[in-house]
Amino acid sequence: PTGDTLAIRLPNNLALRKLLVETGPLVSTSINLNQKPPFNDPGLIDQFFSDQIDFMISVGKLTANPSNIYHIDLQSDKLIKLR
């Protein structure tokens, strides 16, 4: 799917879930580079993106797999896994 889309992420990280309980929903973008493995080390994120990030909370190096991304086809009510 292309065009105007919206993604909603439900994190499986306890620290982030606790933060969201206090703040409510947050708006963000992905820190990953196109066609590259996801960043999971806060030190590397800071090294590559420090001039582009306003605020970051580090909970250490992440070991979990990246989020799955799904598309909801509103015409057929089907859930399609994109990655």
Summary of the structure (lengths in Angstrom):
residues: 83
radius of gyration: 14.9
end to end distance: 12.3
largest distance: 43.8
contacts: 105
relative contact order: 0.17
helix: 22%
strand: 10%
